[in-house]
Every structure is written in C-alpha cells, then in structure tokens.
C-alpha cells in the first residue's frame, strides 16, 4: 500500500509510474491530495479550538472567584459551542480518514524502474534461456493422454467428486507429486529457508495484508459461514506470520518456505490453455518468502531468481526467465520475474513460477517493521516471494519431455524420492 504522505508529496511521479502498469491514477491521486488538504485543515481548526477551550476553562474559574458570574456563564456557553465544533471536526476528520483508506487500497504498487514498458505478455522481456529442447519420438503424446495411458491422473473422477479442475492423482502420479514436494522442500532448506506448515484458510486481515483483498476476492474461494478464505498460495499465511511484528535488522533477511495446497477459482478460464494440468482450481506448490532490508531487497530478489533457476536446471527442463512488463504485472509487485518451461508435446511455454519484490507495499499493509541498532524508530521492511515450484505444469513438462516408447523416464534428482523408480511404465 502506498504511503499517503508520499502520494501527496509526489503526485505526478506516482501517476507517471503507475501508467507503466497501464493504471490511470490521476483521479484517485487528485482526490487524495484534496482530502489530505481538508484533513490537515480540519485538524488545525480542531487544535485551535481546543486551545481556545482550554483558555476559557482556566478563565471561568477565575471569573467565578472574582464574582463575575454572568461573564463566567457566558464563557461556559462558549466552551459548550466549542466542544460541539470540535466534535464535528473530529467526525469530519474520521470520515476523511475512511475515504483516504478506501482510495489508498485502490492504487497498485509502483513498478520498479527496471520494469519494461508494455501492454501484455507479448511485451515481456526474455532475460535468460537454458536447457536442451527434447526431440520426441514419433507418436509422442500430451501429458493428459500420458496420464490416462499410465493411470497417473484421473480428471473425470475429480469432476465426479468435486468438479473440473480438481484432478485425482493415482499410483506413480501421486508418488511423483510427493517426490517433487519433498525435493523442493529439501532444496529450500539447503539454501537457508526455514520450513513452516501454515493453515490453508486465512481471515480477511491476512488477505488484506498481502494484497489479495480487496483486489482478488473473485478469484478466491470464500467460506461464508466463518468469513474465511482458502489460500491461493502459501505466500498469504507465511507472509502474515510477520503481520504486526517488529524484527531486528541483524536477523534480515528472514527466509521461510512452505508447502501447501493452493485454491484458485480462475473465473473466466476456458479453452485449450486450461486442458489437463495447464490450469487447475486446486494444485500443490512450494513457496519461498523473504523479509528483507530495503537496501538489500533487490539482492534478495536476484538470489531467489538464481535459486529457482537451479531447480528447473536440476529437473533437466528447458526454461526461460522473463522480466514482466508493466501491463502484465500483478497489483502488489514492484518487479516480477516469471519462469516458463517448455512443454514438448504441446509445443508451448508453461509458466511455473513467479518471483517478485513487493518492496514496502505489503509490509505497509502488514505493519511489518524492523528495528536497526542505533535508531529508535522502526522502519518498514521489504517482502519478496516466489514459487519454488508450482507442481501442475512442472509435472506436465516432465511427462511430456521425458516420455519414451518404453515409458516416462523419472528425472535423476527425483529417483531417490521415488523409491529408486527410474521409469514409469
């Protein structure tokens, strides 16, 4: 969430930077400035009248003491009027604060100066490519046909139990899910991330803290009776561990990882891009989160990107890393890198990870601060998160890229997690 004082002091800069995200902020910014000005005027008027009321209160006692009853009563009447005026100004002040808060949450995070200009995905900047494109045998199949052939995933059974987008994994299909989760968590721990197991439902305060609410409520599953939300990613509960917390600067960066199931309504999704594992309503993911010092958060971002890169390389998947343009960025992000892996049978790139620096945007909402030695006033921290990794499209790419006429070869790093199984047939 953008700081109101910062918006007031830098209106044109805020408007210009948000235009990179294709967001027209002028009306909101001008309204914020107008309300902020009236808020300050109301506050000054209230303070002036409080000072006058205090002066009169002291004078009244002396007037009664001097026998000037009429003048004392007149002063008392004046203090009553001042109290009413002060109350009215305080009510106005509260109303303005509420209006400012409503406007404040409508503004996205400012994009970093590194964000490319662009309208959508076609304008994203490819910064790294890696891996070897596989050459498939004649008659190679997409992952949904392979899943049926080897009895790995039952999409129709998922429809029966719940609905479309909730597949049932079976046999080796279930085992490779577990293998990937354990592999990703083990790698995260080796890279200094502390593992936690968070809840899969959160309250409104948690959804607000990381920016899912009020921006993305239509994409979240809502448990109406208890007013709770199923998490779209472990980023939400993990980052909220630090809501209303002051950490010590010497402990930064704080690195946390978690596995969770993720739930997304994906309203409006349809067509060939959602077939099989390409887009699901429930899927598994390992997330990494960092709380960083503002001066070092971009070092943390580069470290996280390099870490996710090692994962796709260890899995032997062709990949590319994209720096997202302004038009394709999320509401809360200052800079995002997406990872895509090549789906050989579908002949298309599949997004498997987003790694983002939110700078102070989430931390301001969360009231997440850090205390630096020698400075009495805590400062707002920076937050970052990344998928490391999301399973469905990784699984799709493994099935398709590693298929042979004899079966699906298991990537070498997963063999120990599969009880020594080297090929699924």
C-alpha positions as MATLAB code, in Angstrom:
seq = 'XXXXXXXXXXXXXXXXXXXXXXXXXXXXXXXXXXXXXXXXXXXXXXXXXXXXXXXXXXXXXXXXXXXXXXXXXXXXXXXXXXXXXXXXXXXXXXXXXXXXXXXXXXXXXXXXXXXXXXXXXXXXXXXXXXXXXXXXXXXXXXXXXXXXXXXXXXXXXXXXXXXXXXXXXXXXXXXXXXXXXXXXXXXXXXXXXXXXXXXXXXXXXXXXXXXXXXXXXXXXXXXXXXXXXXXXXXXXXXXXXXXXXXXXXXXXXXXXXXXXXXXXXXXXXXXXXXXXXXXXXXXXXXXXXXXXXXXXXXXXXXXXXXXXXXXXXXXXXXXXXXXXXXXXXXXXXXXXXXXXXXXXXXXXXXXXXXXXXXXXXXXXXXXXXXXXXXXXXXXXXXXXXXXXXXXXXXXXXXXXXXXXXXXXXXXXXXXXXXXXXXXXX';
ca = [
       0.000    0.000    0.000;
       1.378    3.393   -0.988;
       2.090    5.890    1.772;
      -0.419    8.785    1.742;
       2.219   11.382    2.533;
       4.371   10.037   -0.306;
       1.406   10.335   -2.713;
       0.739   13.895   -1.560;
       4.385   14.932   -1.959;
       4.977   13.118   -5.283;
       1.661   13.143   -7.169;
       2.997   13.394  -10.728;
       5.651   10.753  -10.108;
       3.010    8.331   -8.757;
       0.750    8.980  -11.773;
       3.645    8.544  -14.213;
       4.959    5.329  -12.639;
       1.515    3.711  -12.381;
       0.937    4.495  -16.056;
       3.687    1.922  -16.706;
       1.259   -0.630  -15.215;
      -1.422    0.809  -17.507;
      -3.245    2.200  -14.481;
      -4.661    5.741  -14.698;
      -4.171    7.070  -11.172;
      -4.804   10.782  -11.756;
      -8.378   10.967  -10.435;
      -7.514    8.974   -7.304;
      -4.290   10.912   -6.649;
      -6.001   14.287   -7.059;
      -8.796   13.190   -4.714;
      -6.199   12.029   -2.155;
      -4.482   15.409   -2.287;
      -7.817   17.223   -1.902;
      -8.853   15.081    1.071;
      -5.407   15.271    2.654;
      -5.543   19.081    2.455;
      -9.003   19.214    4.053;
      -7.899   16.681    6.675;
      -4.993   18.940    7.691;
      -7.292   21.985    7.739;
      -9.800   20.188    9.961;
      -7.014   19.052   12.273;
      -5.610   22.599   12.558;
      -9.088   24.042   13.196;
      -9.728   21.454   15.904;
      -6.392   22.174   17.593;
      -7.063   25.932   17.513;
     -10.491   25.494   19.067;
      -9.129   23.068   21.679;
      -6.569   25.690   22.675;
      -9.338   28.308   22.929;
     -11.489   25.948   25.012;
      -8.576   25.274   27.379;
      -8.008   29.016   27.760;
     -11.670   29.622   28.532;
     -11.790   26.721   31.012;
      -8.967   28.289   33.028;
     -10.621   31.722   32.811;
     -14.035   30.507   34.021;
     -12.735   29.531   37.456;
     -11.146   32.924   37.964;
     -14.303   34.733   36.807;
     -16.424   32.836   39.363;
     -13.800   33.585   42.006;
     -13.953   37.289   41.159;
     -17.743   37.217   41.367;
     -18.247   37.777   37.663;
     -20.964   35.133   37.397;
     -22.566   36.437   34.187;
     -19.242   36.520   32.338;
     -18.349   33.063   33.685;
     -21.649   31.571   32.459;
     -21.172   33.219   29.050;
     -17.719   31.638   28.838;
     -19.195   28.246   29.802;
     -21.735   28.540   26.982;
     -18.903   29.342   24.605;
     -16.988   26.214   25.704;
     -20.106   24.105   25.009;
     -20.246   25.517   21.477;
     -16.521   24.872   21.021;
     -16.944   21.275   22.183;
     -19.653   20.739   19.580;
     -17.490   22.297   16.859;
     -14.503   20.168   17.881;
     -16.672   17.034   17.850;
     -17.930   17.933   14.387;
     -14.372   18.482   13.144;
     -13.257   15.164   14.657;
     -16.153   13.383   12.930;
     -15.142   15.041    9.652;
     -11.562   14.005   10.314;
     -12.644   10.366   10.801;
     -14.789   10.459    7.638;
     -11.874   11.816    5.607;
      -9.571    9.141    7.049;
     -12.038    6.444    5.981;
     -12.281    7.922    2.455;
      -8.487    8.122    2.206;
      -8.160    4.487    3.297;
     -10.644    3.414    0.621;
      -8.737    5.320   -2.072;
      -5.361    4.147   -0.797;
      -6.143    0.453   -1.358;
      -7.216    1.119   -4.956;
      -3.715    2.134   -6.002;
      -1.333   -0.636   -7.161;
       2.289   -0.779   -6.136;
       4.698    1.428   -8.061;
       6.711   -0.567  -10.604;
      10.493   -0.579  -10.343;
      12.486    1.428  -12.880;
      13.648   -1.970  -14.233;
      10.114   -2.854  -15.411;
       9.838   -2.842  -19.227;
       7.114   -0.787  -20.887;
       4.445   -2.988  -22.453;
       0.784   -3.857  -22.754;
       0.793   -7.611  -22.030;
       2.592  -10.964  -22.107;
       3.876  -10.399  -25.641;
       5.963   -7.458  -24.348;
       7.694   -9.326  -21.515;
      11.485   -9.322  -21.735;
      13.268  -12.697  -22.014;
      16.413  -12.354  -19.895;
      17.684  -15.963  -19.686;
      17.117  -19.197  -21.592;
      18.514  -22.582  -20.642;
      18.249  -26.318  -21.020;
      18.089  -28.541  -24.084;
      14.931  -28.890  -26.135;
      13.975  -32.585  -26.268;
      13.403  -34.407  -29.541;
      10.370  -36.623  -29.046;
       9.697  -39.942  -30.739;
       7.006  -40.304  -33.356;
       3.573  -40.583  -31.762;
       4.543  -38.612  -28.641;
       1.530  -37.540  -26.584;
       0.437  -34.574  -24.476;
       0.502  -35.112  -20.734;
      -3.257  -35.720  -20.384;
      -3.031  -38.708  -22.735;
       0.089  -39.989  -20.959;
      -1.684  -39.641  -17.605;
      -4.531  -41.798  -18.910;
      -2.206  -44.346  -20.575;
      -0.188  -44.957  -17.399;
      -3.091  -44.411  -14.965;
      -1.386  -41.447  -13.289;
      -4.182  -38.868  -13.115;
      -7.958  -39.268  -13.302;
      -9.508  -35.991  -14.393;
     -13.029  -37.386  -14.745;
     -13.011  -38.846  -11.238;
     -12.111  -35.383   -9.967;
     -15.099  -33.972  -11.823;
     -17.324  -36.600  -10.172;
     -16.023  -35.872   -6.671;
     -15.771  -32.080   -6.894;
     -15.779  -30.568  -10.383;
     -13.476  -29.612  -13.243;
     -10.009  -28.510  -12.156;
      -9.747  -30.917   -9.197;
      -7.871  -33.991  -10.532;
      -7.246  -37.216   -8.628;
      -3.613  -38.396   -8.723;
      -3.070  -42.159   -8.647;
      -0.184  -44.558   -8.128;
       3.011  -43.165   -9.598;
       1.114  -39.980  -10.401;
       0.592  -39.419   -6.674;
       4.141  -40.511   -5.859;
       5.729  -38.041   -8.264;
       3.681  -35.248   -6.639;
       5.079  -36.195   -3.236;
       8.573  -36.627   -4.669;
       8.574  -33.119   -6.141;
       7.231  -31.558   -2.937;
       9.923  -33.243   -0.812;
      12.642  -32.419   -3.345;
      11.661  -28.733   -3.414;
      11.441  -28.505    0.389;
      14.812  -30.232    0.842;
      16.433  -27.841   -1.612;
      14.869  -24.831    0.112;
      16.222  -25.930    3.487;
      19.688  -26.402    1.960;
      19.500  -22.810    0.739;
      18.727  -21.417    4.192;
      14.924  -21.338    4.204;
      13.161  -22.282    7.425;
      10.253  -24.641    6.767;
       6.801  -23.963    8.224;
       3.455  -25.671    7.724;
       0.781  -22.948    7.548;
      -3.033  -23.063    7.629;
      -4.813  -23.413    4.288;
      -7.534  -20.901    5.223;
      -6.997  -17.278    6.275;
      -9.056  -14.412    7.635;
      -9.754  -11.060    5.968;
      -6.863   -9.322    7.736;
      -4.409  -11.819    6.237;
      -5.916  -11.461    2.766;
      -5.661   -7.678    3.060;
      -2.095   -7.824    4.368;
      -0.668   -9.468    1.246;
      -2.947   -7.654   -1.205;
      -5.387  -10.398   -2.193;
      -8.187   -8.343   -0.642;
      -9.883   -6.252   -1.791;
      -8.301   -6.777   -5.245;
      -8.776  -10.505   -5.941;
     -11.745  -11.708   -3.892;
     -13.462  -13.000   -7.043;
     -10.525  -15.378   -7.582;
     -10.612  -16.819   -4.047;
     -12.852  -19.481   -2.508;
     -14.794  -17.930    0.363;
     -16.098  -19.869    3.372;
     -19.080  -17.627    4.018;
     -20.246  -19.042    7.356;
     -16.904  -18.321    9.023;
     -15.793  -15.494    6.695;
     -12.532  -17.270    5.864;
     -10.743  -17.690    2.532;
      -8.972  -20.735    1.068;
      -5.417  -19.680    0.291;
      -4.415  -19.055   -3.354;
      -0.764  -19.585   -2.364;
       1.272  -20.194    0.804;
       2.600  -16.656    0.365;
      -0.506  -15.396    2.174;
      -0.267  -17.266    5.513;
       3.548  -17.325    5.520;
       3.946  -13.571    4.983;
       1.222  -12.916    7.568;
       3.338  -14.679   10.180;
       5.079  -11.297   10.335;
       1.956   -9.103   10.459;
       2.182   -6.504   13.282;
       5.732   -7.670   14.051;
       8.938   -5.705   14.582;
      12.020   -7.756   13.660;
      15.660   -6.936   14.301;
      17.748   -5.676   11.367;
      20.531   -8.112   12.278;
      18.144  -11.027   11.572;
      17.411   -9.913    7.998;
      16.856  -11.435    5.552;
      14.389  -13.846    7.134;
      13.875  -16.781    4.748;
      10.822  -19.038    5.043;
       9.493  -21.892    2.913;
       6.237  -23.820    2.973;
       4.371  -26.453    1.029;
       0.636  -26.017    0.646;
      -2.287  -26.910   -1.496;
      -3.452  -23.805   -3.379;
      -7.026  -22.926   -4.346;
      -7.964  -20.572   -7.165;
     -11.351  -20.069   -8.745;
      -9.749  -18.922  -12.024;
     -13.050  -17.332  -13.014;
     -13.423  -16.949  -16.769;
     -10.726  -19.515  -17.660;
     -11.584  -21.651  -20.671;
     -10.206  -23.087  -23.911;
      -7.200  -25.192  -24.863;
      -4.904  -23.426  -22.371;
      -6.794  -24.981  -19.437;
      -6.707  -28.602  -20.610;
      -5.146  -31.259  -18.379;
      -2.795  -29.771  -15.789;
      -2.418  -26.443  -17.570;
      -4.836  -24.662  -15.224;
      -6.402  -26.100  -12.072;
      -8.584  -24.907   -9.220;
      -6.541  -26.926   -6.679;
      -2.833  -27.635   -7.005;
       0.309  -28.142   -4.923;
       3.133  -25.647   -4.592;
       6.234  -24.964   -2.528;
       6.685  -21.257   -1.798;
       9.699  -19.257   -0.638;
       9.292  -15.933    1.185;
      11.860  -13.391    2.321;
      11.638  -10.417    4.678;
      14.489   -8.132    3.640;
      16.178   -4.845    4.467;
      15.053   -2.148    1.990;
      18.668   -1.536    0.954;
      19.176   -5.209    0.106;
      15.825   -6.449   -1.184;
      16.956   -6.483   -4.823;
      19.961   -8.580   -3.826;
      17.426  -10.956   -2.246;
      15.347  -10.918   -5.432;
      18.368  -11.831   -7.572;
      19.242  -14.609   -5.124;
      15.708  -16.014   -5.282;
      15.680  -15.949   -9.092;
      19.016  -17.772   -9.165;
      17.683  -20.340   -6.697;
      14.553  -21.134   -8.732;
      16.763  -21.393  -11.805;
      18.769  -24.168  -10.109;
      15.547  -26.132   -9.521;
      14.458  -26.202  -13.159;
      18.034  -26.990  -14.200;
      18.230  -29.896  -11.737;
      14.995  -31.249  -13.212;
      16.556  -31.052  -16.681;
      13.743  -28.952  -18.178;
      14.213  -26.360  -20.942;
      13.313  -22.989  -19.450;
      13.315  -19.265  -19.906;
      13.160  -16.379  -17.446;
      11.108  -13.303  -18.292;
      11.046   -9.876  -16.694;
       7.394   -8.870  -16.769;
       6.380   -5.651  -18.478;
       4.156   -3.121  -16.719;
       0.963   -4.282  -18.410;
       1.454   -7.899  -17.313;
       2.432   -7.265  -13.695;
       0.453   -8.001  -10.565;
      -1.245   -5.387   -8.395;
       1.192   -5.708   -5.486;
       4.510   -6.278   -7.286;
       7.307   -3.774   -7.916;
       9.264   -6.201  -10.125;
       8.439   -9.768  -11.197;
      10.364  -12.488  -12.986;
       8.384  -15.378  -14.456;
       9.829  -18.827  -15.156;
       8.474  -20.877  -18.040;
       9.328  -24.446  -19.014;
       8.920  -25.967  -22.455;
       6.034  -28.374  -22.941;
       7.367  -30.536  -25.745;
       4.185  -32.320  -26.824;
       2.066  -29.159  -26.636;
       4.906  -27.116  -28.189;
       4.332  -24.177  -25.884;
       5.839  -22.491  -22.858;
       4.184  -23.063  -19.476;
       4.572  -20.642  -16.565;
       5.773  -22.482  -13.446;
       6.998  -19.706  -11.153;
       6.741  -16.004  -10.388;
       9.408  -14.385   -8.221;
       8.555  -10.872   -7.043;
       9.806   -7.994   -4.935;
       6.928   -6.106   -3.339;
       9.259   -3.563   -1.713;
       7.302   -1.888    1.142;
       3.823   -2.366   -0.388;
       2.797   -5.489    1.556;
       4.802   -4.557    4.643;
       2.923   -1.248    4.944;
      -0.372   -3.151    4.969;
       1.043   -5.737    7.362;
       2.657   -3.143    9.647;
       5.794   -5.251    9.306;
       8.782   -3.277   10.538;
      12.403   -3.767   11.524;
      14.496   -2.073   14.176;
      18.030   -1.017   13.335;
      20.633   -0.679   16.051;
      21.145    2.957   16.987;
      17.762    4.031   15.580;
      14.831    4.243   17.953;
      12.091    4.368   15.312;
      11.298    1.101   13.480;
      11.259    1.185    9.671;
       9.063   -0.578    7.121;
      10.658   -3.792    5.788;
      10.503   -5.202    2.245;
       8.816   -8.506    1.341;
       9.524  -10.936   -1.507;
       8.118  -14.280   -2.552;
       8.480  -16.893   -5.250;
       7.076  -20.222   -6.409;
       9.723  -22.886   -5.916;
       7.912  -24.518   -7.585;
       4.252  -24.938   -8.637;
       3.690  -28.606   -9.478;
       1.000  -28.992  -12.182;
       2.894  -27.586  -15.151;
       6.204  -28.990  -13.910;
       4.548  -32.420  -13.900;
       3.071  -31.771  -17.359;
       6.510  -30.849  -18.707;
       8.174  -33.871  -17.064;
       5.597  -36.276  -18.501;
       5.884  -34.792  -21.992;
       9.625  -34.071  -22.180;
      10.707  -37.336  -20.553;
       8.372  -39.677  -22.462;
       9.854  -42.551  -24.456;
       8.232  -45.508  -26.275;
       9.045  -47.578  -23.156;
       7.545  -45.169  -20.624;
       8.186  -41.904  -18.783;
      11.735  -41.562  -17.514;
      11.978  -40.162  -13.973;
      14.373  -37.174  -13.661;
      17.527  -38.336  -11.864;
      17.090  -35.968   -8.900;
      13.665  -37.492   -8.198;
      14.698  -41.168   -8.346;
      15.678  -41.316   -4.626;
      12.289  -39.785   -3.764;
      10.530  -42.400   -5.925;
      11.959  -45.404   -4.091;
      14.515  -45.963   -6.843;
      11.972  -45.977   -9.677;
      13.700  -44.784  -12.873;
      10.889  -45.203  -15.403;
       7.097  -45.154  -15.188;
       5.517  -47.735  -17.485;
];
